[in-house]
Amino acid sequence: MGSLFPFEDPARRCLPLHEWPETDRRAWEAAMQPGDILDGTVGAGFHWRPQTREKYRKGYGRWLTFVIRSRRFDANTSPAERVTAEAVQAYVEELQATVSSWTAWGRLAELLAAIRAMEPDHHDWAWLRRLVRRLERRVEDSRNKLARLRDPAEIVAWAYDAMDSIRRDPPARHALTGYRNALIIALLAQCPIRLGNLAAIEIDRHLLRGADGYRISFAPAETKTGHAFAAPLPASLTPYLDQYLDAVRPALLREGESTRLWISQRGRPIDGETLYLAITRTTRRVFGVSINPHLFRDIAASFVAVHDPKHIGIAAPILGHTDPRTTERHYIQAQQITAGRRYRSSVDALRARLPKPVHRKKDF
């Protein structure tokens, strides 16, 4: 089916209905049949509005593009049999690497709606609904992103103060996880690596201790871009990492064994989903807004663009960007913030120079 993709970016194509495999096309057409409501033959998608039909058709066509290009297509399997947890996870990873979080969530929601209509009686789709809800929670609303940005110095100051406070208190169980969460946030504010890498950090493999402090290092095969990543951690973070490794982490780990850096309250390595929730819940409680792991990357790039715009190029290696356009978007976003601040300051200054209005009593 290689000839089906003559486009410049074939991986993102929504396969049109007439090019669908026969089994999928028949299942879709059956879902759209008017049937008879009395004998239960009405298709599950018959009552969809035309715009809704088109939306779900395109979403399923995008899924088929992924299935075919990733060599997961088998003509002997039904459409539902191809929607496996392993295939969907790979699909989500591809989407997250190429489109916005909003679009990734939308594509998966469209797949869920389409497959439920096409094969409603064959599978329990509860697991797929849960995944769609998780992606929905992760959606980054671009309209609110600027309001959620915080100065990294403010974030680090809070994290250090929180860890200092916990070190002075008895090491209660909740204090151990509080210390861990503050350390994670302090690390992200100064070394904003991607969530997958953050969760995968192993001691003496990715987190390395030298005479001058710690550094983070990932091999090319371990990064999203396929390029090696290495960055020294600030010296100010060293005593806090030492405290975590020497006292907090062993207390969390109990009698267990693991090379992973981040350990849960139950003594097990933390996965990415749990890390995400710990970070967003903590930042929402402390700063009043949820700062997800990826937003720390926006914060870093925006900070450089606002405070050192002549050296905006340093943001790319800090974040591991390979496409300069990605860093440029952060620069434009930061310039919008600066322009907005200057505009508001000008308005305030002008208002201060204007004579105060005289309020007269109204005649009644």
C-alpha positions as CSV (number, residue, x, y, z in Angstrom):
1,M,0.0,0.0,0.0
2,G,3.0,2.3,-0.3
3,S,1.4,4.1,-3.3
4,L,-1.4,5.3,-1.1
5,F,0.9,8.0,0.4
6,P,2.2,10.4,-2.2
7,F,2.0,13.4,0.2
8,E,5.0,15.3,1.6
9,D,4.2,14.2,5.1
10,P,2.4,10.8,4.6
11,A,2.6,9.9,8.3
12,R,0.0,12.5,9.2
13,R,-2.5,11.7,6.4
14,C,-6.1,10.9,7.2
15,L,-6.8,8.0,4.8
16,P,-10.0,8.7,2.8
17,L,-12.8,6.2,3.1
18,H,-12.5,4.8,-0.4
19,E,-8.9,3.8,0.4
20,W,-9.7,2.0,3.6
21,P,-9.2,-1.8,3.8
22,E,-12.4,-3.6,2.9
23,T,-13.2,-4.9,6.4
24,D,-12.9,-1.4,7.9
25,R,-14.9,0.2,5.1
26,R,-17.7,-2.3,5.6
27,A,-17.7,-1.9,9.3
28,W,-18.0,1.9,8.9
29,E,-20.8,1.7,6.4
30,A,-22.7,-0.7,8.7
31,A,-22.3,1.8,11.5
32,M,-23.9,4.5,9.3
33,Q,-26.9,2.4,8.2
34,P,-30.4,3.7,9.0
35,G,-31.8,0.2,9.7
36,D,-34.9,-0.4,11.7
37,I,-35.1,0.9,15.2
38,L,-37.7,-1.8,16.1
39,D,-35.4,-4.7,15.3
40,G,-32.2,-3.0,16.5
41,T,-30.5,-2.7,13.2
42,V,-29.9,1.0,13.3
43,G,-26.1,1.7,12.9
44,A,-24.4,3.1,16.0
45,G,-23.3,6.2,14.1
46,F,-26.4,6.8,12.1
47,H,-27.6,9.6,14.2
48,W,-24.3,11.5,14.1
49,R,-24.5,14.9,12.5
50,P,-22.6,15.2,9.2
51,Q,-19.8,17.2,10.8
52,T,-19.4,14.5,13.5
53,R,-19.3,11.7,10.9
54,E,-16.6,13.6,9.0
55,K,-14.6,14.2,12.1
56,Y,-14.7,10.6,13.3
57,R,-14.0,9.3,9.7
58,K,-10.9,11.4,9.5
59,G,-9.8,10.4,12.9
60,Y,-10.1,6.7,12.1
61,G,-8.4,7.3,8.7
62,R,-5.5,8.8,10.6
63,W,-5.3,5.6,12.8
64,L,-5.3,3.5,9.6
65,T,-2.4,5.5,8.3
66,F,-0.5,4.7,11.4
67,V,-1.5,1.0,11.4
68,I,-0.4,0.6,7.7
69,R,2.8,2.5,7.9
70,S,3.9,0.8,11.2
71,R,3.4,-2.6,9.5
72,R,0.7,-3.5,12.0
73,F,-2.0,-4.1,9.4
74,D,-3.2,-7.7,9.0
75,A,-6.1,-8.3,6.5
76,N,-7.1,-11.4,8.5
77,T,-7.9,-9.4,11.6
78,S,-11.0,-7.3,12.4
79,P,-10.7,-3.5,13.0
80,A,-11.3,-4.1,16.7
81,E,-8.6,-6.7,17.0
82,R,-6.0,-4.2,15.7
83,V,-6.9,-1.7,18.4
84,T,-4.6,-3.2,21.1
85,A,-3.0,-1.5,24.1
86,E,0.4,-1.9,22.5
87,A,-0.6,-0.5,19.2
88,V,-2.5,2.4,20.7
89,Q,0.4,3.3,23.0
90,A,2.7,3.4,19.9
91,Y,0.1,5.6,18.1
92,V,-0.1,8.0,21.0
93,E,3.7,8.3,21.2
94,E,3.8,9.1,17.4
95,L,1.0,11.7,17.8
96,Q,2.7,13.4,20.8
97,A,5.9,13.6,18.8
98,T,4.3,15.4,15.9
99,V,1.2,17.3,17.0
100,S,-0.1,19.3,19.9
101,S,-1.4,17.6,23.0
102,W,-4.9,18.9,22.1
103,T,-4.7,17.2,18.7
104,A,-3.3,14.0,20.1
105,W,-6.2,13.8,22.6
106,G,-8.7,14.5,19.8
107,R,-7.3,11.8,17.5
108,L,-7.6,9.2,20.2
109,A,-11.1,10.3,21.1
110,E,-12.0,10.0,17.4
111,L,-10.6,6.5,17.3
112,L,-12.6,5.5,20.4
113,A,-15.9,6.9,19.0
114,A,-15.3,5.2,15.6
115,I,-14.3,1.8,16.8
116,R,-17.2,1.7,19.3
117,A,-19.6,2.4,16.5
118,M,-18.0,0.0,14.0
119,E,-17.7,-2.9,16.4
120,P,-19.9,-2.1,19.4
121,D,-20.5,-5.7,20.6
122,H,-17.0,-7.2,20.2
123,H,-14.8,-5.6,22.8
124,D,-14.9,-3.8,26.1
125,W,-13.4,-0.4,25.4
126,A,-13.2,0.7,29.1
127,W,-9.3,0.8,28.9
128,L,-9.4,3.0,25.8
129,R,-11.9,5.4,27.5
130,R,-9.5,5.7,30.5
131,L,-6.6,6.5,28.2
132,V,-8.6,9.1,26.4
133,R,-9.5,10.7,29.8
134,R,-5.9,10.7,30.9
135,L,-4.9,12.5,27.7
136,E,-7.7,14.9,28.1
137,R,-6.3,15.9,31.6
138,R,-2.9,16.5,30.0
139,V,-4.2,18.8,27.3
140,E,-2.4,22.0,27.3
141,D,-4.8,24.9,26.7
142,S,-2.7,27.3,24.8
143,R,-5.0,30.2,25.8
144,N,-4.1,29.7,29.4
145,K,-0.5,28.7,29.1
146,L,0.9,32.2,29.5
147,A,-1.0,32.6,32.7
148,R,0.6,29.5,34.1
149,L,4.2,30.5,33.5
150,R,6.2,31.2,36.6
151,D,9.7,32.6,37.0
152,P,12.1,29.6,37.5
153,A,13.9,31.5,40.3
154,E,10.5,31.7,42.2
155,I,10.0,27.9,41.7
156,V,13.5,27.0,42.8
157,A,13.3,29.3,45.9
158,W,10.1,27.6,47.0
159,A,11.5,24.1,46.4
160,Y,14.7,24.8,48.3
161,D,12.8,26.4,51.2
162,A,10.4,23.4,51.3
163,M,13.3,20.9,51.4
164,D,15.1,22.9,54.1
165,S,11.9,22.9,56.2
166,I,11.4,19.2,55.8
167,R,15.0,18.5,56.8
168,R,14.4,20.3,60.1
169,D,11.3,18.2,60.9
170,P,11.1,14.5,61.9
171,P,11.1,12.3,58.7
172,A,7.4,11.5,58.6
173,R,6.3,9.4,55.6
174,H,4.4,12.3,54.0
175,A,7.5,14.5,54.6
176,L,9.6,12.1,52.6
177,T,7.3,12.3,49.5
178,G,7.1,16.1,50.0
179,Y,10.9,16.3,49.9
180,R,11.0,14.1,46.8
181,N,8.4,16.2,45.0
182,A,10.1,19.5,45.9
183,L,13.4,18.0,44.6
184,I,11.8,16.9,41.3
185,I,10.4,20.4,40.8
186,A,13.7,22.0,41.6
187,L,15.5,19.8,39.1
188,L,12.9,20.4,36.4
189,A,13.1,24.2,36.9
190,Q,16.9,24.1,36.3
191,C,17.2,21.1,33.9
192,P,13.8,20.8,32.1
193,I,14.1,17.3,30.7
194,R,11.2,15.4,29.2
195,L,8.9,13.4,31.4
196,G,9.9,10.1,29.9
197,N,13.5,10.8,30.7
198,L,12.7,12.2,34.1
199,A,10.9,9.0,35.1
200,A,13.6,6.7,33.7
201,I,16.6,8.3,35.5
202,E,18.8,5.6,37.0
203,I,21.5,6.2,39.6
204,D,25.1,5.8,38.2
205,R,23.7,5.5,34.7
206,H,21.8,8.7,34.0
207,L,22.5,10.6,37.3
208,L,26.3,10.7,37.7
209,R,28.2,12.2,40.6
210,G,31.5,13.9,40.0
211,A,33.9,16.0,42.0
212,D,32.1,19.2,41.0
213,G,28.5,17.9,41.6
214,Y,25.9,15.9,39.6
215,R,25.1,15.7,35.9
216,I,22.3,14.1,33.9
217,S,23.2,12.1,30.8
218,F,21.2,10.1,28.3
219,A,22.3,8.1,25.3
220,P,20.9,8.8,21.8
221,A,18.6,5.8,21.9
222,E,17.1,7.1,25.2
223,T,16.0,10.5,23.9
224,K,13.0,11.7,21.8
225,T,15.3,13.3,19.2
226,G,17.8,10.5,18.9
227,H,20.6,12.7,20.0
228,A,22.7,12.3,23.2
229,F,21.8,14.7,26.0
230,A,24.1,15.7,28.9
231,A,23.8,18.6,31.3
232,P,25.5,19.5,34.6
233,L,23.1,20.2,37.5
234,P,23.7,23.4,39.5
235,A,26.0,23.2,42.5
236,S,23.1,24.6,44.7
237,L,21.2,21.4,44.0
238,T,24.0,19.1,45.2
239,P,23.3,19.1,49.0
240,Y,19.6,18.4,48.3
241,L,20.4,15.5,46.0
242,D,22.9,14.2,48.6
243,Q,20.2,14.3,51.3
244,Y,17.7,12.5,49.0
245,L,20.1,9.8,48.1
246,D,21.6,9.3,51.6
247,A,18.4,9.5,53.7
248,V,15.1,10.2,51.9
249,R,15.3,7.6,49.1
250,P,16.5,4.7,51.4
251,A,13.6,5.5,53.8
252,L,11.1,5.4,50.9
253,L,12.7,2.3,49.4
254,R,12.7,0.4,52.7
255,E,14.1,-3.0,52.2
256,G,13.6,-3.0,48.4
257,E,16.2,-2.6,45.7
258,S,16.1,-0.4,42.6
259,T,18.5,1.7,40.5
260,R,15.7,4.1,39.6
261,L,16.1,7.6,41.2
262,W,12.5,8.3,42.0
263,I,10.8,6.0,44.5
264,S,7.1,6.0,45.6
265,Q,5.8,5.9,49.1
266,R,5.2,2.2,48.6
267,G,8.9,1.6,47.9
268,R,8.6,1.1,44.2
269,P,9.9,3.1,41.2
270,I,7.6,5.8,40.0
271,D,6.1,5.7,36.5
272,G,5.6,8.7,34.3
273,E,1.9,9.0,35.0
274,T,2.4,9.2,38.8
275,L,5.3,11.7,38.4
276,Y,3.0,13.8,36.2
277,L,0.3,13.9,38.9
278,A,2.8,14.6,41.7
279,I,4.2,17.6,39.9
280,T,0.9,19.1,38.8
281,R,-0.8,18.6,42.1
282,T,2.1,20.1,44.0
283,T,2.5,23.1,41.8
284,R,-1.3,23.7,41.8
285,R,-1.2,23.7,45.6
286,V,1.8,26.0,45.9
287,F,1.5,28.4,43.0
288,G,-2.2,28.3,42.4
289,V,-1.8,26.9,38.8
290,S,-0.9,23.5,37.5
291,I,2.6,23.4,36.0
292,N,3.0,20.2,34.1
293,P,6.4,18.7,33.2
294,H,6.4,20.0,29.6
295,L,5.5,23.5,30.8
296,F,8.9,23.7,32.6
297,R,10.4,23.6,29.2
298,D,8.3,26.6,28.1
299,I,9.4,28.4,31.3
300,A,13.1,27.8,30.6
301,A,12.9,29.0,27.0
302,S,10.7,32.0,27.9
303,F,13.1,33.0,30.7
304,V,16.0,33.0,28.3
305,A,14.1,35.0,25.7
306,V,12.9,37.6,28.2
307,H,16.1,38.0,30.3
308,D,18.8,37.2,27.7
309,P,17.3,37.5,24.2
310,K,20.7,38.0,22.6
311,H,21.6,34.4,23.6
312,I,18.2,32.8,22.8
313,G,20.2,30.1,20.9
314,I,21.3,28.6,24.2
315,A,17.7,27.4,24.8
316,A,17.9,24.8,22.1
317,P,20.7,22.7,23.7
318,I,19.2,23.2,27.1
319,L,16.0,21.7,25.9
320,G,17.5,19.2,23.5
321,H,15.8,20.9,20.5
322,T,17.0,19.9,17.0
323,D,14.6,22.2,15.1
324,P,15.3,25.9,15.7
325,R,11.7,26.7,14.9
326,T,10.7,25.2,18.2
327,T,12.9,27.6,20.1
328,E,11.7,30.4,17.9
329,R,8.1,29.8,19.0
330,H,9.2,30.2,22.6
331,Y,11.0,33.4,21.8
332,I,7.9,34.8,20.1
333,Q,5.8,33.8,23.1
334,A,8.2,35.4,25.5
335,Q,8.2,38.6,23.4
336,Q,4.4,38.6,23.8
337,I,4.8,38.5,27.5
338,T,7.3,41.4,27.5
339,A,5.2,43.4,25.1
340,G,2.1,42.9,27.3
341,R,4.0,44.0,30.4
342,R,5.3,47.1,28.7
343,Y,1.9,48.0,27.4
344,R,0.3,47.6,30.8
345,S,3.0,49.7,32.4
346,S,2.5,52.5,29.8
347,V,-1.2,52.5,30.4
348,D,-0.7,52.7,34.2
349,A,1.9,55.5,33.8
350,L,-0.5,57.5,31.5
351,R,-3.4,57.0,33.8
352,A,-1.3,58.3,36.7
353,R,-0.7,61.6,34.8
354,L,-4.3,62.2,34.0
355,P,-6.3,64.5,36.3
356,K,-8.7,62.6,38.6
357,P,-12.3,62.9,37.5
358,V,-14.6,65.0,39.6
359,H,-17.5,63.0,40.9
360,R,-20.7,65.1,41.2
361,K,-23.8,64.2,43.1
362,K,-26.6,63.1,40.8
363,D,-29.9,64.9,40.9
364,F,-32.7,62.6,41.7
